[in-house]
Amino acid sequence: MMVRIEALWQDEAGTQRSSAGKLEDLSNGGLSIRIKDPIGVGSKLTVRSHIGNFPGTVMQCRQVGRDYVLGIKRDAPQEPDGK
């Protein structure tokens, strides 16, 4: 799968950060991305791409060569409140 993404998150100091990368895998429950910057486990982020925006939580971050591969658990979709 060759989809370019942008990961958006806040670092430990509260600074907004972004990193370009690639989508490695996508499922209903999560996704895997490859970027140049590490993001701490437990961090909330949004992954943006031309196929959609995917908010979630970093569950795994491991270094592979010069890149970092992140496993992300997708947030549950918001249910309409019926109004």
Secondary structure, 3 states (H helix, E strand, C coil): CCEEEEEEEECCCCCEEEEEEEEEEECCCEEEEEECCCCCCCCEEEEEECCEEEEEEEEEEEEECCEEEEEEEECCCCCCCCC
